[in-house]
Amino acid sequence: MKNKFLIILLTLYFVSLTSLAHAYLDPGTGSMMLQILAASLIGGLFALKGYWSRIKVFFANILFKKKQ
């Protein structure tokens, strides 16, 4: 636990030490980011659709437990 806290603290420290980067993002980069976002969203929805019956059964068992 102590090591994890130290690693997180050091990571935050080094990230805060970054200097300005005079970088340029061309339109192709923005387009690629939009494609990644769209693919992630569609992939997540596809996975949700595939597991939807399992999710329904799981919550049905929790909410509508029959008393024995």
C-alpha positions in Angstrom: 0.0 0.0 0.0 2.8 2.4 0.9 4.6 1.6 -2.4 1.5 2.3 -4.5 1.0 5.7 -2.8 4.7 6.5 -3.4 4.5 5.6 -7.1 1.3 7.7 -7.6 2.9 10.6 -5.8 6.0 10.4 -7.8 4.1 10.1 -11.1 2.0 13.2 -10.2 5.2 15.1 -9.3 6.9 14.3 -12.6 3.8 15.0 -14.6 3.6 18.4 -13.0 7.2 19.2 -14.0 6.5 19.2 -17.8 7.5 22.2 -19.8 5.5 23.8 -22.6 5.5 21.8 -25.8 5.0 23.9 -28.9 3.3 21.1 -30.8 1.0 21.1 -33.8 -2.0 18.7 -34.2 -3.0 18.4 -37.8 -6.6 17.6 -38.9 -5.6 14.0 -39.5 -4.9 13.6 -35.8 -8.2 15.0 -34.8 -9.9 12.7 -37.4 -8.1 9.7 -35.9 -9.2 10.6 -32.4 -12.8 10.8 -33.5 -12.5 7.4 -35.2 -11.1 5.9 -32.0 -13.9 7.4 -30.0 -16.6 6.2 -32.4 -15.0 2.7 -32.6 -14.9 2.5 -28.8 -18.5 3.5 -28.4 -19.7 1.1 -31.1 -17.6 -1.7 -29.7 -18.9 -1.1 -26.2 -22.5 -1.1 -27.4 -21.9 -4.3 -29.4 -20.4 -6.0 -26.3 -23.3 -4.8 -24.2 -25.7 -6.2 -26.8 -23.9 -9.6 -26.6 -24.1 -9.8 -22.8 -27.6 -8.2 -22.5 -29.4 -11.5 -21.7 -26.8 -12.3 -19.0 -27.2 -8.9 -17.5 -31.0 -9.2 -17.5 -30.9 -12.6 -15.8 -28.4 -11.3 -13.2 -30.6 -8.4 -12.2 -33.8 -10.4 -12.4 -32.3 -12.9 -9.9 -31.4 -10.1 -7.6 -34.6 -8.1 -7.8 -37.2 -10.9 -8.0 -35.8 -13.6 -5.7 -38.5 -16.1 -4.8 -39.0 -16.8 -1.1 -38.5 -20.4 -0.3 
